[in-house]
Amino acid sequence: MDVIAELTSLIGADAVLTAPSDLDAVTEDWRGRYRGPALCLARPANAGQVADVVRCCAKHGVPVLPQGGNTSLCGGAVPSETGPAPVILSLTRMRAVRAIDPVNNTMEVEAGCVLATVQEAAAAAGRLYPVSLGAEGSCQIGGTIATNAGGTSVLRYGNTRENVLGLEVVLADGTVWSGLYGLRKNNTGYDLKHLFIGSEGTLGIITAATLKLHPLPTRHAVAWVGMASPEDALTLLTRVQERSAARLSAFEMINRLQLDLVVGHVPGRRSPIESEADWHVLIELSDNGSGEALDAELQAILEDAFADGLLSDAALAASEAQRHAMWEVRHSVSEANKKAGVGLTTDCAVPLSAVPAFIAGATAAVRALVPDLPVIVVAHLGDGNVHFIPFFTFDAWEAAASGDRDALAAALRHAVNDEAARLKGTFSAEHGVGRVQLAEMARYKASAELALMRAVKQALDPQNIFNPGRLLPPG
Ligand SMILES: Cc1cc2nc3c(=O)[nH]c(=O)nc-3n(C[C@H](O)[C@H](O)[C@H](O)COP(=O)(O)OP(=O)(O)OC[C@H]3O[C@@H](n4cnc5c(N)ncnc54)[C@H](O)[C@@H]3O)c2cc1C
């Protein structure tokens, strides 16, 4: 029996899709930049069926590519153009919220749950699942765990790794490892869940998770601020941290070009302030106290900063609708950039104190390669995570194509990532490695680290069936 026939007998004909109309959407990435053929799309209904799929693929020597919401920004979730076509394994049928324990502050969910559904279910129980990002309406909890996603609330709540207490994972031999602990303390040897968090589908299939919940903030104060420089933004961040401490839940920065692209390309988005400022910052405080007190606290910080010449303009959201509108602008950056042209997204993090030097150095480095090249900056400033994006309009990118576009893109990425490395930073802060950053792994990772990672991969997936050609460069 061939692999498709065997999968069909194991999980049912309606769960094994081969029609081009079913495969089109899952074989091309969110930006439409990467695509490759798949043998079929398998949609198991439970962990036992996931194990059946994995065993069957292992027997036939067919790669398994787990796919969540397919929102990866580094080509991690779609097949390669070359090499054996994989079975794409989708967990969209496994989307139950199994249980919420508001006393223990935990929830157990299946991996196919969309992130926004997880947030809503937690909120309905008066709790917060804090991981939040622009793709939350379509990315799955399994995908966010597999990539250790960051987003806009890391400075207060940590990244995904810090919000996962337990996992259920299907291993390469089909064993279902149930590690769905809901414990804050559990020193019983190696903490295996951390191997799978951030492993990008290369070590096992995450089928369920126990997540850490937090008190649901009932009050928010949000401001949009125009500033002259990243240095000023950093000074303001330090002041807000000193005065508001744990109430600071987001501090996001974009440059003028990014704001213009959002306003110009995403219907309904407007600049929250009338300002010619080159840098724009969104600040959020949240708490369970009085909303007016929180507004007053943020307003006082901004008035002092204005008096000291740190900012040129600011607007404090006066209603839930205004708060939502400010966040909509921030969350629309990827959509705007996709519509506006070709942005070569990088994903660096540097020590906070080095962010201004990084932005200046990366700008100089890319303009040494392409004079006057526009650059987009989107920073989760509170985390030192800067998406520095050399940007081409579609026409400019076509013109650049007379040379070798791939080589140009690689040279620009290296120029940016070299600057991060010089400042003791990383080339991959939150999106993962996927296929886009494979060359960077080879370029920046110490050989001892790569050797350890290969040893882990060999131990957990000796046949190399899980997501081959991703995360680990050829050794
Ligand atoms: C508009 C937009 C905004 C974004 N903003 C952010 C941001 O602020 N911060 C951030 O960190 N990322 C961001 N991203 C990137 C992306 O949303 C995240 O990486 C997200 O975590 C991917 O989830 P997904 O379900 O779409 O996974 P996919 O893209 O489908 O897969 C990502 C990787 O995880 C693996 N995988 C998926 N599910 C499983 C599973 N169940 N078991 C094992 N492996 C699995 C895949 O094989 C692949 O390697 C953004 C993307 C978009 C499009």
PDBQT file of the ligand as one rigid body, heavy atoms in Angstrom, charges set to zero:
ROOT
HETATM    1  C1  LIG A 501       0.851  39.590  10.577  1.00  0.00    +0.000 C 
HETATM    2  C2  LIG A 501       1.880  38.783  11.336  1.00  0.00    +0.000 A 
HETATM    3  C3  LIG A 501       2.387  39.267  12.517  1.00  0.00    +0.000 A 
HETATM    4  C4  LIG A 501       3.314  38.508  13.252  1.00  0.00    +0.000 A 
HETATM    5  N1  LIG A 501       3.801  39.017  14.422  1.00  0.00    +0.000 NA
HETATM    6  C5  LIG A 501       4.649  38.266  15.162  1.00  0.00    +0.000 A 
HETATM    7  C6  LIG A 501       5.154  38.768  16.412  1.00  0.00    +0.000 A 
HETATM    8  O1  LIG A 501       4.872  39.883  16.817  1.00  0.00    +0.000 OA
HETATM    9  N2  LIG A 501       5.946  37.949  17.131  1.00  0.00    +0.000 N 
HETATM   10  C7  LIG A 501       6.289  36.685  16.700  1.00  0.00    +0.000 A 
HETATM   11  O2  LIG A 501       7.004  35.980  17.421  1.00  0.00    +0.000 OA
HETATM   12  N3  LIG A 501       5.862  36.216  15.506  1.00  0.00    +0.000 NA
HETATM   13  C8  LIG A 501       5.059  36.964  14.734  1.00  0.00    +0.000 A 
HETATM   14  N4  LIG A 501       4.628  36.488  13.522  1.00  0.00    +0.000 N 
HETATM   15  C9  LIG A 501       5.094  35.179  13.027  1.00  0.00    +0.000 C 
HETATM   16  C10 LIG A 501       4.117  34.017  13.309  1.00  0.00    +0.000 C 
HETATM   17  O3  LIG A 501       2.814  34.458  13.506  1.00  0.00    +0.000 OA
HETATM   18  C11 LIG A 501       4.516  33.249  14.526  1.00  0.00    +0.000 C 
HETATM   19  O4  LIG A 501       5.779  32.672  14.267  1.00  0.00    +0.000 OA
HETATM   20  C12 LIG A 501       3.541  32.152  14.949  1.00  0.00    +0.000 C 
HETATM   21  O5  LIG A 501       4.012  31.651  16.171  1.00  0.00    +0.000 OA
HETATM   22  C13 LIG A 501       3.413  31.000  13.972  1.00  0.00    +0.000 C 
HETATM   23  O6  LIG A 501       2.258  30.225  14.321  1.00  0.00    +0.000 OA
HETATM   24  P1  LIG A 501       1.516  29.336  13.221  1.00  0.00    +0.000 P 
HETATM   25  O7  LIG A 501       0.463  28.529  13.920  1.00  0.00    +0.000 OA
HETATM   26  O8  LIG A 501       1.077  30.136  12.078  1.00  0.00    +0.000 OA
HETATM   27  O9  LIG A 501       2.691  28.352  12.805  1.00  0.00    +0.000 OA
HETATM   28  P2  LIG A 501       3.190  27.966  11.327  1.00  0.00    +0.000 P 
HETATM   29  O10 LIG A 501       3.598  29.186  10.596  1.00  0.00    +0.000 OA
HETATM   30  O11 LIG A 501       2.175  27.095  10.665  1.00  0.00    +0.000 OA
HETATM   31  O12 LIG A 501       4.450  27.098  11.693  1.00  0.00    +0.000 OA
HETATM   32  C14 LIG A 501       5.602  27.676  12.256  1.00  0.00    +0.000 C 
HETATM   33  C15 LIG A 501       6.614  26.566  12.618  1.00  0.00    +0.000 C 
HETATM   34  O13 LIG A 501       6.084  25.772  13.673  1.00  0.00    +0.000 OA
HETATM   35  C16 LIG A 501       5.969  24.401  13.280  1.00  0.00    +0.000 C 
HETATM   36  N5  LIG A 501       4.713  23.910  13.880  1.00  0.00    +0.000 N 
HETATM   37  C17 LIG A 501       3.468  24.421  13.728  1.00  0.00    +0.000 A 
HETATM   38  N6  LIG A 501       2.583  23.743  14.476  1.00  0.00    +0.000 NA
HETATM   39  C18 LIG A 501       3.288  22.766  15.121  1.00  0.00    +0.000 A 
HETATM   40  C19 LIG A 501       2.940  21.729  16.040  1.00  0.00    +0.000 A 
HETATM   41  N7  LIG A 501       1.674  21.544  16.459  1.00  0.00    +0.000 N 
HETATM   42  N8  LIG A 501       3.915  20.912  16.491  1.00  0.00    +0.000 NA
HETATM   43  C20 LIG A 501       5.202  21.079  16.082  1.00  0.00    +0.000 A 
HETATM   44  N9  LIG A 501       5.583  22.032  15.208  1.00  0.00    +0.000 NA
HETATM   45  C21 LIG A 501       4.640  22.873  14.740  1.00  0.00    +0.000 A 
HETATM   46  C22 LIG A 501       5.963  24.428  11.759  1.00  0.00    +0.000 C 
HETATM   47  O14 LIG A 501       6.461  23.215  11.226  1.00  0.00    +0.000 OA
HETATM   48  C23 LIG A 501       6.892  25.598  11.480  1.00  0.00    +0.000 C 
HETATM   49  O15 LIG A 501       8.222  25.185  11.571  1.00  0.00    +0.000 OA
HETATM   50  C24 LIG A 501       3.725  37.239  12.758  1.00  0.00    +0.000 A 
HETATM   51  C25 LIG A 501       3.215  36.768  11.551  1.00  0.00    +0.000 A 
HETATM   52  C26 LIG A 501       2.307  37.531  10.834  1.00  0.00    +0.000 A 
HETATM   53  C27 LIG A 501       1.789  36.979   9.536  1.00  0.00    +0.000 C 
ENDROOT
TORSDOF 0
